[in-house]
Amino acid sequence: METQIAVLGAGAWGTTIAKVIAEKGKNVLVWGYETEVRDDINQNGRNSRYLPNIELPKTLKATSDIEEAAEGKQFIIYAVPSLFMLDTLKKTLSVNSIREGKTTIAVITKGFLPTENGPRLILETMEDYLPGFFRQSLVYISGPSHAEEVSRGKVTGLIAASENAKNSIRFRDLLKSPRLLVYSSLDVRGVQAAAAAKNVIAIAFGILDAMKTIGKAEMFGDGTESLLLAAGLNEIQLLGKTLGATHPETFTSISGIGDLDVTCRSTHGRNRRFGREIIEKNILEKYKNIDDLLSHINEIGYLPEGIAAAKYIRIIAEKHNLKMPVSIGLCKLLNRELKPMEFCKNLLADWDMK
């Protein structure tokens, strides 16, 4: 029987992952709620809205019917933003092949999900909704990657993490190619924590970078950015350990320092871009607080996942009494409790005390 794959989420990264698989001769069905994106993929072989100027394989098709996308698939990859993950998951729970545990599931979304017990990692939250077959069997895929590069065949590395080693290998084999290196990991919690927290650090990096380049803070330079990167990695490690990371090397691998570095330094990074626009465009001025910002997130024109992650990391850090001045300070800035220069000065004061 021919392998059947669905990618739920027709954004840039979801479409890119679908393209990578389809280029290996597999039939891939992408789900997206926007009919114009569906029609563009099916009629023109492109996703002009989210992945412009990229030609898609003929074996990649799209639908706006999520049950059609998910039903009967051997592999499903959830690729919607974290803000919409639970709604998307709930829409697939009635699909027979999921109810019967016949599908192997992976997630490429980065962030946390809100629950009655506070923010939690994505996979453990999904396990509460999915049938018991899926407990400790979901796969989390992350790494230093941008859709803009992977879709053009630039060499990139990813981690496929799962407590079920066989499922990790299944997705590793499904995705890997000469230009996409995929490695297996058992540290599901550590990889998820790193993937979510690096977006928060990247917003802070963008703020610092903009203040440096437009001359608002002459004391900041490349070395200052490296200080921020190192401090951010320390916070990611602390968060990961608190949330149950099992392998210290997770944070020194591509899922830790690798992903953090590219997210902070690449011009493709949405979170870095948002941080820069806080300085360059005063983008926070019209929002009362972080909740107001999140409720109007579509106004930005792109989705910086680090905004929601900053809110949730602050909650986790305060609950566990974690010292995370970059992440908590960034959340305060997004919540309009601090101005950018106050945020930076607080960091300098904290670093000076170490």
C-alpha positions in Angstrom: 0.0 0.0 0.0 1.3 3.4 -0.9 2.4 5.6 2.0 -0.2 8.3 2.7 0.9 11.5 4.5 -1.0 14.6 5.6 0.4 17.9 6.8 -2.1 19.9 8.8 -1.2 23.6 8.3 -0.4 25.2 4.9 1.9 28.0 6.2 5.4 28.4 5.1 6.9 25.6 7.3 4.1 23.1 6.8 4.2 23.6 3.0 8.0 23.2 3.0 7.9 20.0 5.0 5.2 18.7 2.7 7.4 19.7 -0.3 10.4 17.8 1.1 8.4 14.6 1.5 6.6 15.0 -1.9 10.0 15.4 -3.6 10.8 11.8 -2.5 7.9 10.6 -4.6 5.3 10.4 -1.8 1.7 11.6 -2.2 1.2 14.4 0.4 -2.1 16.2 1.2 -1.8 19.5 2.9 -4.7 21.0 4.9 -5.2 24.7 5.2 -8.4 26.7 6.1 -7.8 29.4 3.5 -9.5 28.4 0.2 -7.3 30.7 -1.8 -4.2 28.9 -0.6 -5.7 25.5 -1.3 -6.6 26.6 -4.9 -3.2 28.1 -5.5 -1.5 24.8 -4.5 -3.9 22.6 -6.6 -4.2 24.8 -9.7 -0.8 26.5 -9.8 1.5 24.3 -7.9 2.5 27.2 -5.6 1.7 28.6 -2.2 2.2 32.3 -3.2 0.9 33.6 0.1 3.2 31.8 2.5 6.0 30.4 0.3 6.3 32.7 -2.7 8.4 31.8 -5.8 8.7 28.1 -4.9 7.4 25.5 -7.3 5.7 22.6 -5.5 5.8 18.9 -6.7 2.8 17.5 -8.5 2.4 14.8 -5.8 1.6 17.6 -3.3 -2.1 18.5 -3.1 -4.2 20.6 -0.8 -7.7 20.5 0.8 -9.7 22.8 3.1 -11.5 19.8 4.6 -9.5 18.7 7.7 -11.2 15.3 8.0 -10.4 14.5 4.4 -6.8 15.4 5.0 -6.4 13.3 8.2 -8.6 10.2 7.4 -6.7 7.1 6.5 -3.2 8.5 6.7 -0.2 6.6 7.9 1.6 9.7 8.9 0.2 13.1 10.1 2.3 16.1 10.8 0.6 19.0 12.8 2.1 22.2 11.5 -0.4 24.9 12.6 0.8 27.8 15.0 0.6 27.0 18.7 -2.3 29.5 19.1 -4.4 27.3 16.9 -3.1 23.8 17.8 -5.8 22.7 20.2 -8.6 23.8 17.9 -7.0 21.9 15.1 -6.4 18.8 17.2 -10.0 18.7 18.4 -11.2 18.8 14.8 -9.3 15.6 14.0 -10.2 13.5 17.1 -13.3 12.0 15.3 -11.2 10.7 12.4 -11.4 6.9 12.4 -7.7 6.3 11.7 -6.8 8.5 14.7 -9.5 7.0 17.0 -8.2 3.5 16.1 -4.5 4.4 16.6 -3.5 3.6 13.0 -1.7 6.9 12.4 1.8 7.9 13.4 1.7 11.6 14.5 4.4 14.2 14.6 4.4 17.9 15.4 6.5 20.7 14.0 4.9 23.6 15.9 6.9 25.5 18.5 5.6 26.9 21.8 3.4 26.0 24.7 -0.3 25.3 25.0 -2.6 26.8 27.7 -4.5 24.4 30.0 -6.5 24.7 33.2 -3.3 23.8 35.0 -1.2 26.4 33.3 0.9 26.3 30.2 2.3 22.9 29.2 4.5 21.4 26.5 2.7 20.6 23.2 3.0 16.9 23.1 1.9 16.2 26.7 -1.1 18.4 26.2 -2.0 16.6 23.0 -1.7 13.2 24.8 -4.6 14.3 27.1 -6.9 14.6 24.1 -5.7 11.7 21.9 -6.6 8.1 22.5 -4.3 6.1 24.8 -2.5 4.5 21.8 -0.6 7.7 21.3 0.8 8.2 24.8 4.6 8.3 24.7 4.5 7.7 20.9 4.2 11.2 19.4 7.2 12.7 17.6 8.4 16.2 17.9 10.5 17.6 15.1 12.7 20.7 15.5 16.0 22.2 14.5 17.8 25.3 13.1 15.6 25.7 10.0 13.8 28.3 8.0 11.2 27.5 5.3 12.8 30.1 3.0 16.0 28.0 2.9 14.8 24.4 3.3 12.3 24.9 0.4 15.2 26.0 -1.8 17.3 23.0 -0.9 19.8 24.6 1.5 21.5 22.0 3.8 19.7 21.9 7.1 19.5 19.6 10.2 16.5 18.5 12.2 15.9 16.5 15.3 13.0 13.9 15.5 12.4 13.3 19.2 10.1 10.7 20.7 9.9 8.4 23.6 9.1 5.8 21.0 12.4 5.2 19.2 10.7 3.4 16.3 8.4 6.4 15.6 11.4 8.7 15.7 13.1 6.6 13.1 10.0 6.4 11.0 9.8 10.2 10.7 13.6 10.5 10.3 13.4 8.2 7.3 10.3 10.0 5.9 12.0 13.4 6.0 15.7 12.9 5.4 17.4 13.6 2.1 20.9 14.5 1.0 20.2 18.2 1.9 18.0 17.6 5.0 19.8 15.8 7.7 17.5 14.3 10.4 18.7 12.8 13.7 16.8 10.8 16.3 16.4 11.8 20.0 14.6 10.4 23.1 14.6 13.8 24.9 11.2 15.0 23.9 10.8 17.5 26.7 14.2 19.1 26.2 13.8 19.5 22.5 10.3 21.0 23.0 11.5 23.4 25.7 14.4 24.6 23.5 12.2 25.1 20.5 9.7 27.3 22.4 12.1 29.3 24.5 14.5 30.3 21.6 11.8 32.4 20.0 11.6 34.5 23.1 15.4 35.1 23.1 15.2 36.0 19.4 12.8 38.8 20.1 15.2 40.2 22.7 18.0 39.7 20.2 16.1 41.7 17.6 15.6 44.5 20.0 19.3 44.7 20.9 20.3 44.4 17.3 18.0 47.3 16.2 19.2 49.5 19.0 22.8 48.8 18.0 22.4 49.3 14.3 20.2 52.5 14.3 22.5 54.1 16.9 20.0 54.2 19.9 22.5 52.6 22.1 26.2 53.1 21.3 27.3 50.7 24.1 25.9 47.7 22.4 27.9 45.7 19.8 28.4 42.2 18.5 29.9 41.1 21.8 26.8 42.3 23.6 24.7 40.1 21.3 26.9 37.1 22.2 26.3 37.9 25.9 22.6 37.8 25.2 22.9 34.5 23.3 24.9 32.9 26.1 22.4 34.1 28.8 19.5 32.9 26.7 21.0 29.5 26.3 21.4 29.3 30.1 17.7 30.1 30.5 16.7 27.5 27.9 18.7 24.9 29.8 17.2 25.9 33.1 13.7 25.8 31.7 14.3 22.5 30.0 15.6 20.9 33.1 12.6 22.1 35.1 10.2 20.7 32.5 11.9 17.3 32.5 14.7 17.3 29.9 16.6 14.0 30.0 19.7 14.7 28.0 22.1 17.7 28.7 23.5 17.4 25.2 20.1 18.4 23.8 21.0 22.0 24.6 24.5 21.9 22.9 23.1 20.2 19.8 21.3 21.6 16.8 18.0 21.6 18.7 19.5 23.9 21.4 22.3 26.2 20.5 21.9 25.5 16.8 18.3 26.6 16.6 18.9 29.5 19.0 21.7 30.9 16.9 19.9 30.7 13.6 16.6 32.2 15.0 18.5 35.1 16.5 20.9 35.9 13.7 19.0 35.0 10.5 17.2 37.7 8.6 14.4 35.1 7.9 13.5 34.9 11.6 10.1 36.3 12.4 10.8 36.7 16.1 14.0 38.6 15.4 12.1 40.8 12.9 9.4 41.5 15.5 12.1 42.5 18.0 13.6 44.9 15.5 10.3 46.4 14.7 9.6 47.1 18.4 12.5 49.6 18.1 12.2 50.7 14.4 8.4 51.0 14.1 7.4 51.3 17.8 5.1 48.4 17.1 3.9 48.0 20.7 2.6 51.5 21.0 -1.0 50.7 20.1 -1.4 47.7 22.4 -2.3 47.9 26.0 -0.5 44.7 27.1 0.6 41.3 26.0 -2.9 39.9 25.9 -4.1 42.8 23.8 -1.2 42.1 21.5 -2.0 38.4 21.2 -5.7 39.1 20.5 -4.7 41.3 17.6 -1.8 39.2 16.4 -3.1 39.1 12.8 -2.5 42.8 12.5 1.2 42.3 12.5 1.2 40.5 9.2 3.3 37.6 10.3 3.3 35.4 13.4 6.1 35.7 16.0 5.5 32.6 18.2 7.8 34.1 20.9 5.1 36.5 22.0 2.8 33.8 23.4 5.9 31.8 24.6 7.1 34.8 26.6 3.8 35.0 28.4 3.8 31.3 29.2 7.5 31.1 30.2 7.0 33.9 32.7 4.1 31.9 34.3 6.3 28.8 34.5 9.3 30.7 35.8 7.3 32.4 38.5 5.7 29.1 39.5 9.0 27.4 39.9 11.0 30.4 41.1 13.3 30.3 38.1 15.8 33.1 37.5 15.2 34.0 33.9 15.8 37.7 33.5 15.9 37.7 29.6 12.6 35.8 29.2 10.8 37.5 32.1 12.1 40.9 31.2 11.0 40.4 27.6 7.5 39.5 28.8 7.4 42.6 30.9 8.4 44.7 27.9 5.7 43.1 25.7 3.2 43.7 28.6 4.1 47.4 28.6 5.7 47.2 32.1 9.1 48.1 30.8 10.5 50.2 27.9 13.2 48.7 25.7 16.1 50.7 27.3 14.9 49.8 30.8 14.8 46.1 29.7 18.4 46.3 28.4 19.7 48.2 31.5 18.0 45.6 33.7 19.9 42.8 31.8 23.2 44.6 32.1 22.7 45.0 35.8 21.8 41.3 36.2 24.9 40.2 34.2 27.1 42.5 36.2 26.0 40.7 39.4 27.1 37.3 38.2 
